[in-house]
Amino acid sequence: MAQSIPAPAIPSDHSATPASLFNACFVLFVINASFFPAAYFAHWWIFDDKDLGIPTDFVNVWSAGRLALDGHPAWVYDWDIQKQVQVAVLGQSYEGNFAWHYPPPFLFVASLLAHFPYAVAFIGWAAISFVPYLAVMRAIVGRPFGWLLAAAFPVVLTNTLVGQNGFLTASLIGGALYLMPMRPVLSGICLGLLSYKPQYGLLFPLVLIAASQWTVFATAAIVAVAMAALSWLAFGTESWQAFFHWMPMFSQAFLTEGRAPWGKMQSIFALVRYLGGTEQLAWVFQWIMSAAVAVMLALVWRSRVSYPLKAAALAAGTLLITPYLFLYDLMVLAIAVAFLVRIGLSRSFRRYELPALGLVAALLLFYPLAGAPTGFAATLIVSGLIAGRSGFRRSSTASSPVNMGFAVPYEFKDRKRRIPEVP
């Protein structure tokens, strides 16, 4: 009887980057790199053909910074005042609102940017925040290809086009995960600085407790409290009062009334609303998914699964548990992909992984044509790849940053023995 031969993994030379992966990333990098100079001079980016500002998310950052510099930090949360400043900055009005909903500590960033002319601040913010993102992706992948992977990620285009903070968010989450085994204090600092997007920090306390990472936990808490205290000293009690006053209105507008089209948000909550489901049904699906993700992550982080897979699972999980998620927020998905690519380059890719990552790129790249939550589908695919690598098996080798390629021999341990690694 003929025996079936298992499909070979790719590549057989673990030191080489698969040609298909390299070529696809190079093409996406060229698209990203060439788009913005062409878009700027064609008046598709920052300014239109009448030299008026194009309404995008960045205008609320610069306007908030301007209000803070003028001594009115609490006014940044008032939609009417914000829009008046934004219209003055752009030179034209627009439908809807670019509302400011970040906690007061992020006003430090906005105030710094508002010191510069609008266009300079816009381009500078994208360029400067891109640098730590590049560094973190290079560190995670563990070889120069990480730079190309970072620059090729499809959401780079979206995040830069609207001037959002996706690069910074991905840098902090990626930095926290990369540094956690070796430099827990630095990891905690990254998490503490991430407090400007508190919805991304919901899973970290659970995981840190499950992994007994008390240094990271304590450092993150201290940094977050310190940032809040500094913002209180800099911007006053009124800024925090305004933040808590306007938050329910913001939630009502975007999660109940659907001020932003449901197709723009990339969560299961938005998908249910996009398909015509009620708000109550959407919340049921969202809470079920959030609970399932939280339970699975707690189990994974206490299991013998390798650290890179734990980190990838946490990065992807942060995107699955929040209902308020736009495409630019999926820059964090690049962190999960980077950990998967690291594993594939060191241990070989499974035959379905590169095609699946290609589908992820396509879903993110062609979102503007679909106008549907394709980013949510992309996150599910990446989560599926992580789950496929994370099958709990008893026979495996020890999990440690040494096995991952880290230089410092720090290891996660359970009460009995080292946590084995699963490829």
C-alpha positions as CSV (number, residue, x, y, z in Angstrom):
1,M,0.0,0.0,0.0
2,A,1.4,3.4,-1.0
3,Q,2.0,5.6,2.0
4,S,1.0,9.3,1.9
5,I,3.9,11.7,2.0
6,P,3.4,14.8,4.2
7,A,3.6,18.1,2.4
8,P,7.0,19.7,2.9
9,A,7.4,22.7,5.0
10,I,8.9,25.8,3.4
11,P,11.6,26.8,3.3
12,S,14.0,23.9,3.9
13,D,16.8,26.4,4.5
14,H,15.6,28.0,7.7
15,S,18.1,30.9,7.3
16,A,16.5,32.0,4.1
17,T,13.5,34.2,3.7
18,P,11.0,32.5,1.3
19,A,11.1,34.2,-2.1
20,S,7.3,34.6,-2.2
21,L,7.3,36.4,1.2
22,F,10.2,38.7,0.3
23,N,8.7,39.6,-3.1
24,A,5.3,40.2,-1.8
25,C,6.7,42.5,1.0
26,F,8.9,44.3,-1.5
27,V,5.9,45.1,-3.8
28,L,3.8,46.3,-0.8
29,F,6.8,48.4,0.4
30,V,7.1,50.1,-3.1
31,I,3.4,50.8,-3.1
32,N,3.6,52.4,0.4
33,A,6.8,54.3,-0.3
34,S,5.7,55.7,-3.6
35,F,2.1,56.6,-2.7
36,F,2.7,59.6,-0.4
37,P,5.0,61.7,-2.5
38,A,2.6,61.1,-5.5
39,A,-0.5,61.8,-3.4
40,Y,0.9,65.0,-1.9
41,F,1.9,66.5,-5.2
42,A,-1.4,65.3,-6.7
43,H,-3.3,67.1,-3.9
44,W,-4.8,63.9,-2.5
45,W,-3.0,64.1,0.8
46,I,-2.9,66.9,3.4
47,F,-4.0,69.7,1.0
48,D,-6.4,69.6,-1.9
49,D,-6.1,71.3,-5.3
50,K,-7.4,74.6,-3.8
51,D,-4.7,74.5,-1.1
52,L,-7.3,73.7,1.5
53,G,-6.7,71.2,4.2
54,I,-8.2,67.7,3.5
55,P,-10.3,66.7,6.5
56,T,-8.6,63.7,8.2
57,D,-8.1,62.4,11.8
58,F,-4.9,64.4,12.3
59,V,-6.8,67.7,12.3
60,N,-8.3,66.9,15.7
61,V,-4.8,66.1,17.1
62,W,-3.3,69.4,15.9
63,S,-6.4,71.4,17.0
64,A,-6.4,69.8,20.4
65,G,-2.8,70.7,20.8
66,R,-3.5,74.3,19.8
67,L,-6.3,74.6,22.3
68,A,-4.1,73.2,25.0
69,L,-1.3,75.6,24.2
70,D,-3.8,78.5,24.2
71,G,-4.7,77.6,27.8
72,H,-8.0,75.8,27.1
73,P,-7.3,72.0,27.5
74,A,-10.8,71.2,28.7
75,W,-12.2,72.7,25.5
76,V,-10.6,69.9,23.3
77,Y,-13.5,67.6,24.4
78,D,-16.2,70.0,23.3
79,W,-17.2,68.9,19.8
80,D,-18.5,72.3,18.7
81,I,-15.4,74.2,19.8
82,Q,-13.1,71.5,18.3
83,K,-14.8,71.7,15.0
84,Q,-14.5,75.5,14.9
85,V,-10.8,75.3,15.4
86,Q,-10.5,72.5,12.8
87,V,-12.5,74.5,10.2
88,A,-10.1,77.4,10.8
89,V,-7.1,75.1,10.4
90,L,-8.4,73.4,7.2
91,G,-9.9,76.5,5.6
92,Q,-13.1,74.6,4.9
93,S,-15.9,72.8,6.7
94,Y,-16.9,69.2,6.5
95,E,-19.7,66.8,7.5
96,G,-19.6,65.2,10.9
97,N,-16.9,65.5,13.6
98,F,-13.4,64.5,14.3
99,A,-13.9,64.3,18.0
100,W,-11.1,64.2,20.5
101,H,-11.6,61.3,22.9
102,Y,-8.1,60.5,24.3
103,P,-7.4,61.0,28.0
104,P,-5.5,64.2,29.0
105,P,-2.0,62.6,28.9
106,F,-2.1,62.4,25.1
107,L,-2.4,66.2,25.1
108,F,1.4,66.2,25.7
109,V,1.8,64.8,22.2
110,A,-0.8,67.0,20.7
111,S,0.7,70.1,22.3
112,L,4.2,69.3,21.0
113,L,2.8,68.8,17.4
114,A,0.9,72.1,17.6
115,H,4.1,74.0,17.9
116,F,4.7,73.3,14.2
117,P,2.8,74.3,11.1
118,Y,0.0,71.9,10.3
119,A,1.6,70.2,7.3
120,V,5.0,70.0,9.0
121,A,3.4,68.4,12.1
122,F,1.4,66.0,9.9
123,I,4.4,64.7,8.0
124,G,6.6,64.8,11.0
125,W,4.2,62.8,13.2
126,A,4.0,60.1,10.6
127,A,7.7,59.9,10.1
128,I,8.9,60.2,13.7
129,S,6.3,57.6,15.0
130,F,7.3,55.3,12.2
131,V,10.9,55.0,13.5
132,P,10.2,53.1,16.8
133,Y,7.7,50.9,14.9
134,L,10.5,49.9,12.5
135,A,12.9,49.2,15.4
136,V,10.4,47.0,17.2
137,M,9.5,45.0,14.1
138,R,13.2,44.5,13.4
139,A,13.8,43.3,16.9
140,I,10.8,40.9,16.9
141,V,11.6,39.3,13.5
142,G,15.3,39.1,14.5
143,R,16.8,39.9,11.2
144,P,16.9,42.9,8.7
145,F,13.9,41.5,6.9
146,G,11.9,42.9,9.8
147,W,12.3,46.3,8.4
148,L,10.9,45.3,5.1
149,L,8.0,43.5,6.7
150,A,7.2,46.6,8.8
151,A,7.3,49.0,5.9
152,A,5.2,46.6,3.7
153,F,2.3,46.1,6.1
154,P,-0.8,47.4,4.3
155,V,-2.1,49.4,7.2
156,V,1.0,51.6,7.0
157,L,-0.7,53.4,4.1
158,T,-4.0,54.0,5.9
159,N,-2.4,55.1,9.2
160,T,-0.1,57.6,7.4
161,L,-2.9,58.9,5.1
162,V,-5.1,60.0,8.0
163,G,-2.3,60.9,10.5
164,Q,-3.3,58.5,13.2
165,N,-1.3,57.0,16.1
166,G,-1.2,53.4,14.9
167,F,2.6,53.4,14.6
168,L,3.0,54.6,18.2
169,T,0.4,52.1,19.5
170,A,2.1,49.2,17.7
171,S,5.5,50.3,18.9
172,L,4.4,50.3,22.6
173,I,2.6,47.0,22.4
174,G,5.4,45.3,20.4
175,G,8.0,46.8,22.7
176,A,6.2,45.6,25.8
177,L,5.9,42.1,24.5
178,Y,9.5,41.9,23.1
179,L,11.0,43.3,26.3
180,M,8.9,41.5,28.8
181,P,11.2,38.4,29.2
182,M,14.4,40.3,29.3
183,R,13.7,43.9,30.6
184,P,10.5,43.8,32.6
185,V,10.9,47.4,33.8
186,L,11.2,48.7,30.2
187,S,8.2,46.5,29.2
188,G,6.1,48.0,32.0
189,I,7.1,51.5,30.9
190,C,5.8,50.7,27.4
191,L,2.5,49.5,28.9
192,G,2.2,52.5,31.1
193,L,2.7,54.8,28.2
194,L,0.0,52.9,26.3
195,S,-2.6,54.3,28.8
196,Y,-3.6,56.9,26.2
197,K,-5.5,54.0,24.6
198,P,-6.9,52.2,27.7
199,Q,-9.0,49.8,25.6
200,Y,-5.8,48.1,24.5
201,G,-4.7,47.5,28.0
202,L,-7.7,45.4,29.2
203,L,-6.0,42.0,28.6
204,F,-2.6,42.8,29.9
205,P,-3.4,42.7,33.6
206,L,-5.0,39.3,33.2
207,V,-2.0,38.0,31.3
208,L,0.6,39.5,33.6
209,I,-1.2,37.9,36.6
210,A,-1.4,34.6,34.8
211,A,2.3,34.7,34.0
212,S,3.3,36.2,37.4
213,Q,4.9,39.2,35.8
214,W,4.7,41.4,38.8
215,T,7.5,43.7,37.9
216,V,5.9,44.5,34.6
217,F,2.5,44.9,36.3
218,A,3.8,47.3,39.0
219,T,5.9,49.4,36.6
220,A,3.0,49.8,34.2
221,A,0.7,50.9,37.0
222,I,3.2,53.4,38.3
223,V,3.9,54.9,34.9
224,A,0.2,55.2,34.1
225,V,-0.5,56.9,37.4
226,A,2.5,59.2,36.9
227,M,1.2,60.1,33.4
228,A,-2.2,60.9,34.8
229,A,-0.7,63.0,37.6
230,L,1.6,64.9,35.2
231,S,-1.4,65.7,32.9
232,W,-3.4,66.9,35.9
233,L,-0.6,69.3,36.9
234,A,-0.1,70.4,33.3
235,F,-3.8,70.7,32.1
236,G,-5.8,71.0,35.3
237,T,-8.7,69.2,36.9
238,E,-11.1,70.6,34.3
239,S,-9.4,68.5,31.5
240,W,-10.1,65.3,33.4
241,Q,-13.7,66.4,34.2
242,A,-14.3,67.1,30.6
243,F,-12.9,63.8,29.5
244,F,-15.3,61.8,31.8
245,H,-18.2,64.1,30.9
246,W,-17.8,63.6,27.2
247,M,-17.0,59.9,27.1
248,P,-20.6,58.7,27.4
249,M,-21.6,61.1,24.6
250,F,-18.8,59.8,22.4
251,S,-19.8,56.2,23.1
252,Q,-23.5,57.0,22.4
253,A,-22.5,58.6,19.0
254,F,-20.3,55.9,17.7
255,L,-21.5,52.7,19.3
256,T,-25.2,53.4,19.4
257,E,-26.1,56.0,16.8
258,G,-23.4,54.8,14.3
259,R,-22.1,58.3,13.5
260,A,-19.2,56.5,11.7
261,P,-20.4,53.9,9.1
262,W,-20.3,50.4,10.6
263,G,-18.2,49.2,7.7
264,K,-15.4,51.5,8.9
265,M,-15.0,49.7,12.3
266,Q,-13.2,46.4,12.4
267,S,-14.8,44.5,15.3
268,I,-17.4,41.8,15.7
269,F,-19.6,44.4,17.2
270,A,-19.4,46.5,14.0
271,L,-19.8,43.4,11.8
272,V,-23.1,42.5,13.5
273,R,-24.3,46.1,13.1
274,Y,-23.1,46.2,9.5
275,L,-25.1,43.1,8.7
276,G,-28.2,44.7,10.2
277,G,-28.1,43.3,13.7
278,T,-29.4,45.3,16.7
279,E,-27.1,47.0,19.2
280,Q,-28.1,44.4,21.9
281,L,-27.2,41.5,19.6
282,A,-23.9,43.2,18.7
283,W,-23.0,43.5,22.4
284,V,-23.9,39.8,23.0
285,F,-21.5,38.8,20.3
286,Q,-18.8,41.2,21.5
287,W,-19.0,40.0,25.1
288,I,-18.9,36.4,24.1
289,M,-15.9,36.9,22.0
290,S,-14.2,39.0,24.6
291,A,-14.8,36.4,27.3
292,A,-13.6,33.6,25.1
293,V,-10.4,35.5,24.1
294,A,-9.7,36.3,27.8
295,V,-10.1,32.7,28.9
296,M,-8.0,31.4,26.0
297,L,-5.2,33.9,26.7
298,A,-5.1,33.1,30.4
299,L,-4.7,29.4,29.5
300,V,-2.1,30.0,26.8
301,W,0.0,32.2,29.0
302,R,0.0,29.5,31.7
303,S,0.7,26.8,29.2
304,R,3.8,25.3,27.7
305,V,3.3,27.3,24.5
306,S,6.4,29.1,23.3
307,Y,6.8,32.8,24.3
308,P,6.6,34.1,20.7
309,L,3.2,32.5,20.3
310,K,2.0,33.9,23.6
311,A,3.1,37.3,22.5
312,A,1.4,37.0,19.1
313,A,-1.8,35.7,20.7
314,L,-1.9,38.7,23.1
315,A,-1.3,41.2,20.3
316,A,-4.1,39.7,18.2
317,G,-6.4,39.4,21.3
318,T,-6.1,43.1,22.1
319,L,-7.8,43.8,18.7
320,L,-10.6,41.2,19.2
321,I,-12.0,42.4,22.6
322,T,-12.7,46.1,21.7
323,P,-15.8,47.1,19.8
324,Y,-14.3,50.5,18.8
325,L,-11.6,49.6,16.3
326,F,-10.8,51.3,13.0
327,L,-8.5,50.1,10.2
328,Y,-5.6,52.2,11.4
329,D,-5.8,50.5,14.8
330,L,-4.8,47.2,13.0
331,M,-1.2,48.4,12.9
332,V,-1.1,46.3,16.1
333,L,-1.8,43.2,13.9
334,A,1.7,43.8,12.4
335,I,3.1,42.8,15.8
336,A,1.3,39.5,15.8
337,V,2.4,38.8,12.2
338,A,6.0,39.7,13.1
339,F,6.1,37.0,15.8
340,L,4.6,34.5,13.4
341,V,7.1,35.3,10.8
342,R,9.9,35.0,13.3
343,I,8.8,31.5,14.1
344,G,8.4,30.6,10.4
345,L,11.8,31.8,9.5
346,S,13.5,29.9,12.3
347,R,11.5,26.7,12.2
348,S,10.1,26.8,8.6
349,F,6.6,27.8,7.5
350,R,3.8,25.4,7.2
351,R,2.4,25.1,3.7
352,Y,-0.8,27.1,4.4
353,E,0.8,30.0,6.4
354,L,2.2,32.1,3.7
355,P,-1.0,31.9,1.5
356,A,-3.0,32.8,4.6
357,L,-0.7,35.8,5.3
358,G,-1.2,36.9,1.7
359,L,-5.0,36.8,2.2
360,V,-4.5,38.9,5.3
361,A,-2.6,41.5,3.3
362,A,-5.3,41.5,0.6
363,L,-8.1,42.0,3.1
364,L,-6.3,45.0,4.6
365,L,-5.2,46.4,1.3
366,F,-8.6,46.2,-0.4
367,Y,-10.7,47.5,2.4
368,P,-11.5,50.8,0.7
369,L,-13.1,48.9,-2.2
370,A,-15.2,46.6,0.1
371,G,-16.2,49.2,2.7
372,A,-16.9,46.3,5.0
373,P,-15.1,45.1,8.2
374,T,-12.5,43.1,6.2
375,G,-9.9,44.0,8.9
376,F,-11.9,41.9,11.4
377,A,-11.6,38.9,9.0
378,A,-7.8,39.5,8.7
379,T,-7.5,39.5,12.5
380,L,-9.4,36.2,12.7
381,I,-7.1,34.6,10.1
382,V,-4.0,35.7,12.0
383,S,-5.6,34.4,15.2
384,G,-6.2,31.1,13.5
385,L,-2.6,30.8,12.4
386,I,-1.5,31.5,16.0
387,A,-4.0,28.8,17.3
388,G,-2.6,26.4,14.7
389,R,0.9,26.8,16.0
390,S,-0.2,26.8,19.7
391,G,-1.7,23.3,19.9
392,F,-1.0,22.0,23.4
393,R,1.3,19.1,23.2
394,R,3.2,17.4,26.0
395,S,6.4,16.6,24.2
396,S,8.2,19.8,23.4
397,T,11.3,21.8,24.3
398,A,11.7,24.5,26.9
399,S,10.2,27.9,26.2
400,S,12.6,30.8,26.8
401,P,13.9,33.9,25.2
402,V,17.1,32.0,24.5
403,N,15.1,29.7,22.2
404,M,13.5,32.7,20.7
405,G,16.8,34.3,19.9
406,F,17.0,36.8,22.8
407,A,20.4,37.5,24.2
408,V,19.5,37.6,27.9
409,P,18.8,34.2,29.4
410,Y,15.6,35.0,31.2
411,E,12.9,32.3,31.4
412,F,9.2,32.1,32.2
413,K,8.8,29.4,34.8
414,D,5.9,27.6,36.3
415,R,6.0,26.1,39.8
416,K,7.5,22.8,38.7
417,R,9.6,23.2,35.7
418,R,10.4,25.4,32.7
419,I,7.6,25.9,30.2
420,P,8.2,23.8,27.1
421,E,8.2,25.4,23.7
422,V,5.8,24.4,20.9
423,P,6.9,25.3,17.4
